[in-house]
Amino acid sequence: MNATTKKKLGRVIQAVLIAAVIFTVLAGAVYAATHPAGSMYATAWALVPPVVAIGLALATKEVYSSLFIGIVVGALFYSGFSFEGTMIHVFEEGMIQVLTDPGNIGIIIFLVVLGILVCLMNRAGGSAAFGAWASTHIKSRVGAQLATMLLGVFIFVDDYFNCLTVGSVMRPVTDGHKVSRAKLAYLIDSTAAPVCIIAPISSWAAAVAGFVDGEDSMSLFVQAIPFNFYALLTIVMLVGLILMKVDFGPMATYERQAMEGTYEVENEETATPTEVPANGRVINLVLPILLLIVCCVVGIIYTGGFFSGTSFVESFANSTASLGLAMGSVVALILTLIFFGIRRVMNMEEMMDCVPEGFKTMVPAILILTFAWTLKAMTDSLGAAPFVEGLIKGSAQNLMMFLPAIIFVIACFLAFATGTSWGTFGILIPIVVDAFSTNHTLMIIAISACMAGAVCGDHCSPISDTTIMASAGAQCNHVQHVSTQLPYALSVALISFLTYLLAGFVQSAWICLPVGAALVIGYLLLMKAIQNRKASAVR
């Protein structure tokens, strides 16, 4: 298929998607006009607004307007297509409400502070110095990608923290070894939520534990780890992609461009500095990152009551991660400013210039997050949670052995459509615990399927906050990140689904997990063979 044919096909697909969105909205208007007020609540219509936003984003490659249109569609459905009701729901009950939520504001503060820290480290020559140091120790593209993956696995306490920290540290290294920003974003995203969901000491473990009533929540979480096939197989996929040097889909194009030197960074201001200033030292990057890690972990356990006598594990379970990250990052910023001041790396005026500059780099991520949170508020107001709950309970008794695979698919779709893993946990885990109360092993498998599906949907969704953070951390175009990551994530999702089908019958992780890993490796070998055949044909 030549480039002209591909463009024509792309335009046809865009036209079809846009026509489908228009038809759906018109159908919703007809439904609202012919049914009583509130009749869309807790029906399939509740999932239409995020589907509209995602469809438009993929068709138009434009995120902001797509998200806003999805928000408006949700408000129209909620208000029965009343102009006044729609305006009130979009702003007062939507955007303003999510921006006054303490948890969301904490994340925004953390984002802004991280942007400032990155700017400070760049101005202090830390990023360039680290890149120069890494170039003498990391000799290859494979090494740069493995180092990025290992750092992502190491920073397992929180996915937001992981995305932005790994991006800040490894961007100079991957840029130097001609790894595309799209690949960097995938490496970051794949070691954020998928690693956090199998780490017992993390904000994600705390979130899952909070949704399990009447059971030893932390024990259930640990028992579910070997059955969390999507998270574990994603790591297998990462290692295989890197070591086997195989890429496919849109990622292959961007990786080829990066190696040829034709890959374009969307915003040249975000390009990593390569010239090391006279006072540039590796410590100017390493110390701020270490301060950020330590202060954020201390902040998280502080909010969980660690310094009031609560155990370390329980303090994670009881923590308010957004507050801990906000407080920890601000303390780390202050200590970094003091450190740079003492070393006379920059004067106060130069350091303060980094405040608006750092804020500016995070504006796109903050804007997308705000729209994504508002879209979730629209979905919640339309009753997505009770709709899915009814769907699960209706099939629970008849499809016991198949239910882990079914739950995985439902969790995937729900997290993809709403852009939230934690919201998916909150809806599905209590239902699963209740449905499998008489079969402990199947309960463990079903809980893991819920967690794995939620992470998978979150991993694929362009409106997921973790996906947005990964784009911000890699300084990669958001739609480019989503489109390149999707083929990889969907491949692992399909293999995970097959593995959960097997798990429903054999109920053993020690059988299912090796089978899933073998399927991933076999799939990569197949894609490698196809890649080699294409390369031979071109020659």
C-alpha positions, 0 to 999 in steps of 0.5 A: 500500500503506497503513501497516497492510498494510505492517506486516502484510507485515513481520510475515509476512516476519519470521515466514517468516525466523524459521521458515526459521532454525529449520528450517535449524538443525533440518536441521543437527541431523539432518544432524550426527546421521546423518553422521560427525563433521566431515562439515559441514567445507568444505561449504555448511553452513559459510556457514549461521551468518552467513546465520542471523545476517544473516537474523535481524538483518534480520527482528528489527531486533536485531543483538546477539542475531542475531549471538550466535545465529549464533555458537551455530549455528556452534559447534553445527555444529562440535561436532556439537551437543555442549553442552560442545563448543559452549560451548568453541568459542563462548568459548575458541576463539571470543570469547576468541580473537578478543579476544586477537588483536593486530590486533583489540585494536588496532582496539578501542584505536583505536575507544576513543581516537577516542570520547574524542577526539570527546567532547573536541572536543564539550566544547571546543566544536570541533564546535559551532564548526565547525558554525557556521562551516560553516553560513556556508560550506556553504549547502545540503543538496547542499553538505553531502553533497558536502563529506562525500563529498569528505572521505571521498575525501580520507581514503583511507588506511584505511576504519576511520579514514575512517568515524570521522573523517568522521563526527566532522567532518561530523556537525555540518554534516549535522545543521545542513542536515537530512541524516538520520543514515542518509544520513550513514552511507551517504555515509561507508560509500560513501567508505570501502572503495570509495575505499580499494580504488582507492587505491594508497597504503592499507591495503587496497592493502597487503592485496591485494598480500599475497595475490598471489604470483609477480607484481608485486603493486602493478603488478597492483593499479594495472592493476586499478583501471579494472576495479574497477567496483563501487568506481568506479560507487559514486562515480558513484552518490553524485554522481548521488544528491546532484546529482539530489536523488533518494532511494528505498527506506527512505532516502527516508522518513528523508530526508523526516523529516529535512527536516520535522524529525521524524527521531529520533536514536536516542540523544539523547546523541549529538546534535551540540551546536549552542550554541557555548561561550565558548571554542569555536573551530574549531581545537578540532576541526580540530587534533585531526583533523589530529593524528589523520591525521598521527599515524595515517599515521606510525604505519602507515608506522612499522610497515611499516619506513619509518624503517628505510629501506623506501620509502613505498609498500613501508612501506604494503604491509608495515604492520600497520594496526591497530597503526599506528592504535592507536599513532597515535591514542594519540599524537594524544590525548596531543597534543590533551590538551596543546593543550587544557591550554595553551589552558585550554579545559578543566581536567584533571578535565574532560578526564579525564571525557571518557575514560569518556564517550568509551568509552561511546559506542563500546561498541555498535560494540565489542560488534557488532565482537566478535560479528562477529569471533567469527562469522567464527571460527565460519565459518573453523572450518567450512571456508568457505575450502576450500569456496569454493576448490573451487567456483571451481576446479570452474568455472574452465576451462569458463566463462572469459569469464563468470568475472569476473562469476561471481567478482564474485557469489561474492565478493559472497556470501562477503563478505556472509556472512562480513562480511570483504573481506580474508578474501575476498581471501585466499580468491579472489585466489590462485585467480584468479592461478593460474586465469588465469596464461596470460591476463594481461588476464583475470587483471587483470579477474578480480582486480578482480572479486574486489576489487569483489565483496568490497567490495560484499558488505562494503558490504551486510553488517550484520556487516561491520566497515566497515558497523559503523564507518560506523554508529558514525561517523554515530551512526546505528542500525545496522539503519537504516543497513543497511536504507537502504544496501542498495537503493543498494548492490544497484543498483550491484552489479547494474550492476557484474555486467552490466559484468563480463559485458561485460568478459569479452568486450571486455576493455577498461575504456575501453568497459565503464566508460562503459557502467556509468556510463551505466547508473547515470545512466539508473537514477537518472533512472528513479528520479527520474521514479518519485519525481516521479510519486509526489509528483504523485499525493500532491498 
